[in-house]
C-alpha cells in the first residue's frame, strides 16, 4: 500500500481515524500517569482526614468558650480549697473549727514538716501535693465519726493515710465512753 492510498483511506474515514488517534493518546496518557495514582490516593486520604478533623473541631469548638469558663470557675473553687504549707496558723484553724463543730477534743495536732512545702518524690509535674498532719482526737464514738465525716467532706481536700482507734485513759473509771482516734492524713496543698 502506498502512501497515497493510506492518506486517501484516512480522508475517507475521518471519524474512525480521529477515534483511533484519541484512543492511542488516552492509552499512552493512562500508561505514563498510572504511577501517580497511589500518590494521589494517599494525598486524597490525607486531605479527607484533615477535612474531617477540621469539621469535628468546628463542631466541638462551638461551646468551647462556655466550657473554658466552666473550667476556670472550677479551678478557682479548687484553689480556694487548697492549703499553703507556710500558712500554718490558718491551716491549724481548720482543725480547731472541726474540733468546735463536732464537740471532740484535739489531743495532738502536728504538721509533718518533712512533706510540707515540697512535692511528692518521683518527679511529679503536678502543682499540687499532700501536706501531712498527725492528729489525735478524743471523744465518744458518734463524735469521732462526725469528726471523720466532716474531715472527709469539709472545705479542704483530705486523704486519710492511717487511722487507729483506742480507748482513752488507763482505767475504766478514767475512760468512760471516750475513745482516742489517731490519724495520719494529708491535706492537698500548693506551694
C-alpha positions, 0 to 999 in steps of 0.5 A: 500500500502506498502512501497515497492510498493510506492518506486517501483511506484516512480522508475517507474515514475521518471519524474512525481515524480521529477515534483511533488517534484519541484512543492511542493518546488516552492509552499512552496518557493512562500508561505514563500517569498510572504511577501517580495514582497511589500518590494521589490516593494517599494525598486524597486520604490525607486531605479527607482526614484533615477535612474531617478533623477540621469539621469535628473541631468546628463542631466541638469548638462551638461551646468551647468558650462556655466550657473554658469558663466552666473550667476556670470557675472550677479551678478557682473553687479548687484553689480556694480549697487548697492549703499553703504549707507556710500558712500554718496558723490558718491551716491549724484553724481548720482543725480547731473549727472541726474540733468546735463543730463536732464537740471532740477534743484535739489531743495532738495536732502536728504538721509533718514538716518533712512533706510540707512545702515540697512535692511528692518524690518521683518527679511529679509535674503536678502543682499540687501535693499532700501536706501531712498532719498527725492528729489525735482526737478524743471523744465518744464514738458518734463524735469521732465519726462526725469528726471523720465525716466532716474531715472527709467532706469539709472545705479542704481536700483530705486523704486519710493515710492511717487511722487507729482507734483506742480507748482513752485513759488507763482505767475504766473509771478514767475512760468512760465512753471516750475513745482516742482516734489517731490519724495520719492524713494529708491535706492537698496543698500548693506551694 
